[in-house]
Amino acid sequence: MGLFRYILLLVTLIFVSCKKELIDRITFKKPINNYDLVIEGGVNTFKKEQFILLSRPSLNVAGLVSAVNDAEVFINNKQLTLTATPGIYSGILQENKNYGEVYQLKVIYKGTIYIAKDTLKKVSSIKLSDFNFSSQQQDDKILLSVPKHTFSAVELAKIFYRFQGTSDWSVSKLDSTQTYSYAHTFAPPNGLYPILEGRSNKTVSPADSIQIYKFSVSNSYEKYLYSVFAETDWKSIFSTTPGQIKGNISGNALGYFYCTDVISNKFKIIDLVK
C-alpha cells in the first residue's frame, strides 16, 4: 500500500511539472492589425455642443492609451477645437436635429483623412414597457434589477438610468462608466444555448426618483453594437473565435461615429414597480 502511494505521488509530481513546462512555453501572438487611431463620440440632439474623443490604442498590456491632440476634426464641415481635456474636441453644431439625414465626421491626422457617416433617427417617447425591470421588496427598500440587454424589441434603443446619488449623463464624458441597457430588434445569439442574462441590481427607496434618458440608434449602429456584444457580453462554450469588429470609420481606425436623438424623463421608483 505504501508503494502504491509513492508511485501515485511520483506520477502526480511528473504531471504537474509537465503542466508547468507547458505553461512556461506559452507565448501570445502579436496583433494582426496595428491601428493608427481610435475615434469615439458623435452627434446628439440633447445639446448643441458635440464631442469627439481621439486616441492612439495600446496593443501592449503594459502600454498606455495616449490622447491625440494634434488632429483636425470636422462634423459637416464645422471644425471642432481641442478642449482642456486631452484628446477631446468639441464644437457647436446649430443644425443638430436633421432627422433622417446623414452627418459626416472627418478627421485629419498625420496627413491621413478618416471619414465616418451615420444617420440621425428620431427616438420615440419613453414607455414603462421599455424597461423590463424586476423588483423585490426588502423591508422598507426595493431591490430593483435592470437588464443590460432586451432582445426582439419593437424598437432599437439605448437607455441610461441615473439613480439618486449617482453621476448624471453628460455628452462630454466619453470615458465614464454608466448604467445602460440596450434594446435589440435582433433575436438573442445562439438561440439553442441561451446566454446568461446580465443585470444591474440597485437597492432603492420607494420614494426615490430615477432620471431616464432614451437614445435612438441607427440600423447600422445597432449591427455594430450587436457585433461588439457578441465578442464581450455573450460568450459561452459554444462561442466562436473572436473576430475583427469594424466600425464605420474609413482607413486604419477603430470606433464608431454615431448620431442619436435623446429624450429624458424623471420617474418615481414606486411607479415603476407597481
N, C-alpha and C positions, 0 to 999 in steps of 0.2 A: 504493500500500500504506500509506503514511503517512497519507493522508486517511482511509482506512478505519479505521485505528486511532484517529484523532482522533474520528471520528463515534461509534465504539463506546464510547470513554471518555466522551464527552458524554452519550450515551444512558444509560450506567450511572450517571453522576452525577445525572441527572434522576430516574432510577428510585429511587435511594437517598434523594434529598431528598424525593421524594413519599412514600416509605415513612415517613420521619422525621416528615413532616407528619401522616400518619395516626396514628402512634403518639402524637404530642403531643395529638391531639384525643380520645384515648380517655378516657372517664370511666366510673367504676364506679357502678352504680345503688345507691341506698340500700336497706338491707334492708327486705323487705316486712313482716316481723314484728319487733317490738321486745319481747323477753321481759323479764318483771319478775324472774324467779328461775330459778336452776339448782339442782336437787336431785340429790345423789349419795349412794350408800350403801344399806344395807338391813339385813335380819336374817340372822344366821348362827348355826349350831349349834356352832361351834368354841369360842366364848367367850360367856358370858352378857352381857358388855358389848357394846352396839351403838353404831354411829357413823353420823351423818348429816352431810354437808357441804353448806352453803348458800352460794351466791354470787350476785352480780349479774353477768350477762355483759357483755362489752365487744364492741360491734359496730363498733368503730373500730380500725383496725390499730395506731394509736398508743396506744390506751386500755389500761387495766389491768383485769383481773378483780378485783372487790372482794368481800371476805368480808362475809357478813350476820351480824351479831352481836346483832340485836335482834328475833329471831323467837321464837315459842313452837313447840316441836316435841314431838309425841307419837307413840308406837308402841303401838297397842292401849290407848290411854288412859294409858300410862305416860309421864310427861313427862321429856324429856331436858334436860340442862343444858349450857350453853356451857363448853367446855374451855379450857385455856390456849392452844390453837391457834385463831386467828381463824377463824370460820365453821364449826368442827366442834363438834357437840353429841353427848353420849354419855349412856348410861343403862343400868342393869342390868335385863335382861329375864329374869325367872326362868323363864317358860314359853317357851323358845326352840326347843323341839323338837316342836311340834304339827304333825306331818306330815299333809299333806293338807288343812290348814286355811289360811284366808286371814288374813294380817296386814295391818293398815291403818296407814298413815302419815298424820298430819295436821300441817300447818304453818300457823301463823297469822302473817302478815307484812303490816304496814301495813294492817290491817283486812280483809285478804282471806284466805280459808281455801282451802288447797290439799290435796286428798285423793289418795292413791295406794294401790293394793292389789296384792298378789301372793300366790301360793300356795306353801307350803313343800313341796318334793318331796324324797323320800329318795334319797340317792345310793347307787349300787351300789359294790361293792368295786373296788379298783384292780387292773387286769389288765395284763399286758405288752402285750396287743393294743391297749390304749388309746393307745399312744404313737406308733406308726408312725415310729420312728426309722430313720435310715440312718447308717451309720458307715464310716469309712475309716481304716486303720492308717497312722500317720505316725511311723516309727521306734518309739520307746517310748511314744508318745502315740496318742490316738484323736481323730479329728475326728468329733464327734457332731452330726448335723443333725436339728433338731427342727422339724416342720411347724407352721405357725401355724394352719392350717385342715385339718380332715378332713371330707369330705362323705359323705353317705349312710351315716352311722354308725348303729349299732343303738341307741345311747343318746346323747342330747344332754348335753353336759357342758363344763365349763371346767377346765383343768388348769394348775397353776403349778409350775414347776421351779426348785428352789433348788440351784444348783451351788455347790461349795465355793468360798469366797471372795466370794460374793455375798450381798446382803441377804436376810433371811428375810421371808416373807409376814407381814404384820400387819394385823389388821382395822382398826386406827386410821389406817393410812397410805393415805388415799384419793386422794392426789395423786402417788403414786410410780409409776415405770415398772418393770414386771416382765416376766419372760419367761413368757407364757401361750400355750396352744394351745386351740383350740375344736373340739369335735366337733359337727357339724351333722347332723341327720337329713334335712335337705333336700339335694337334688342341687345341684351347683355351678351358678351362674347362667350364662346364655349357653352352653349345652352345645355348640353348634356352633362356638364360638370359645373354646377352653379358656383359662383365666386362668393367668398365671404363678404358680407355687407359691411362697409366701413361707415362708422357713425361717430359723431362728436357728442359727448354727453355733458350736459350743463346742469348744475343744481341751482335752481332759481326760486324766487318767491312768487306766489300768485299775483301779488300787486306790482311786480316788476314790469317794465316795458322793454320792448325789443325793437330796434330800428332795423328795417329790412330794405336792402337795395336789390333791385332786379335789373339784370343786364341782358340785352339782346345779343345773340350770337349768330353770325352769318353761317350759311351752309358749309362753306369751305373751312371756316374756323372750327366748326363742330367736328369735321373729319380730322383736322389736325389734333384737337384735344382728345378725341377718341383714340387716335394712334398713340399719343403720349401716355394716356392712362393704361392702354393695353400693355405698355412696357413698364409701368410703375405700380399702379393700383390693383391690377387684375392678374397677378402672377399665380400660377399653380403648377403642379407637377406635369400638367398637360400643356403648359405654355411652350411656345416656340422659342428659338434662339432670338435674343433681342435684335431688332432691325434698326436700320437707319431712318430716323424721323426727320423729314424735310419740311420746313415751313414754307411761307410764301415769298421769301426774300431771294432775289436773284444772286448769282455769284457764290463765292465760298463763304457764306454766312449762315448762322443759325438763328432761329427765333421766328416769331410771327407778329406782323404788324396788323392789328385788328381795329375794327370800328364797332362801337357799341352805344346803343341808346340806354339811358339809365333813368329809372324812377325810384322813389323811396317813400315808404310809409312807416309809421310807428304803430305797434300793436301792443295790447296788454297780454301778458302771458296767460292770464285766466281765460281770455277769449280764444286763444289758440288751442287750448286743451279741452274745451267744452265738448 
